[in-house]
Amino acid sequence: MRLTTSVLLATGLVLAAGPVLAQDVLVLPEICGVPAEAPAAMDHAGMDHGAMDHGAMGDDGHAALAAGMDAMHSQMAAAMEAEDFDVAFICGMIPHHQGAIVMAQAALDYSDDPFVRELAGAIVTAQEGEIADMLAWLDARE
């Protein structure tokens, strides 16, 4: 059974209504073991993000993508520290899916391409449903 957005909000998962800023926080269920405040910024120096240089992009659309990705990486790393592997996987996937929603929302806000906009809308719908499923699974584990 899929949960509605209002139920998601009631569980404490903050879904972005627009581009997420670096200070926006995704609040995960207690079972994930992540404090309600934003986890500390993760050091990405050793990670290979290809040619992704957030400083070189310059426009608002790229900034929205970059902010969402930075927040997602920090939250995902913190969430995957749950002791139980299955819980760690699900807890890590929630911010990963939220990152996809943030990127798709940026596409809806900044793209004029019909294919990109249609795909972005489908991504938001699919990822919200999958987040609801994961939250329900976590709720059943507590």
N, C-alpha and C positions, 0 to 999 in steps of 0.2 A: 504494500500500500504506500503510495506517495503522499508526503506531507505537503501542505500548502505553504506558501511563503509566510503567511501570518503565523503558522505553527513554527516554522523555522525561526522566525524572529523571536517568538516566545521562548524558544529553547536556548537563546543566547547567541545564536550564530548571526553575525551582522553581515547582511548581504548588501553589496554596494548598489546604490541607485544610479551611480554615475562613476566617473573616473575616481579611483582610489588614490588618496594622497599617501605619502610615505608614513604619516603618523596614524592612519586608519588602522584599526585593530580588528582582527578576526578572533572572536571569542569562541574557543572550543569547549566541549563538555569536560567536566571535571575528570572523567576517566582518562583523558589524554595527558593529564599531569602538567599542563601548561598553565602558568599563572594568567589571570585575567588581564593583567597589564601586558603591553607589547613585549615580546621577547627581545633581548638585546640584539642589535644588528649583527648579522653574521659576517665573518671575514670571507669574502669571495676571492681573495687574491690567488688562492691555489686552484680555483675552479676554472675550467675551460668554457667560457661563454662565447667562444668564437670571436667574431668581429664586433660584438655588442659593446659599444662605447657610448654610454648614456649621455656623456657630456657633448658628444659630437652631433647629436641629433637635432637639438635646437628648437623644434616646434612643439606646440601644445600636445598634438596627437602622440608624437614619440615620447614626450615626457609622461603622458598618461600610461603608456605601455611600460615604460621603465619603472615608474613608481609602483605599479602593480606587481611587476616581477620582483623588485627588491623586497617588498613586503611579503610576497609569497615565499621566497627563499628562506627568509628568517623564520617565518611561522611554520613552514614545513619542516625545517631542521629541528626546531624545538618540539614539534608534535611527534616526531618519529622516535623520541627518546622514551616512550612508554615501555615498561618492562616486558609486557606481553607482545610478541611479534605481531599477531593479528591486529591487536589494538593499535600498535605503532603504525602499521601499514595504513589502516583506515584513518587514523588521526593525521597522518602525513598527507593522505590523498585529499582530505577536505580542503586545506589551504591550496593544494595543487589545483583542484577544480575551481576554487574561488579565484585563483590567478587566471584561469581560462575565462571566467566570467568577466573579470576586470579587463582583460585584453579584448574580449568580444564587445564589451560596452564601449571601450575606446574606439573600436571599429564602427560601432553604431553612431558614435558622436562625431567622428572625423572622416569617415569614408563616404564617398558618393557612388562607389561601384556597387551595382545591384547584386552581383554574386557575393561580394564580401559582406554586404549588409544582410543578405539572406542567410549566409553561413553563420555570421555572428549571432543573429537571432536564434538560430537553431542550437548553437553552442550554449547560449544562456539557458534556454529551455532544458536541454539535455543535462547540463551540469547542475542546475538547480535540483532537478529530479534525482540525480545521482547523489548529491549532497544530502538530500532528504533521506534517501535509502541508507546512506552511511550513518547518519545521525540516529535513525531508527535502530540500526544494528547495534551501535554503541549503547543506546538507551536500554536495549534488551540485555546487554552484557553487564550493566551496573547492578 
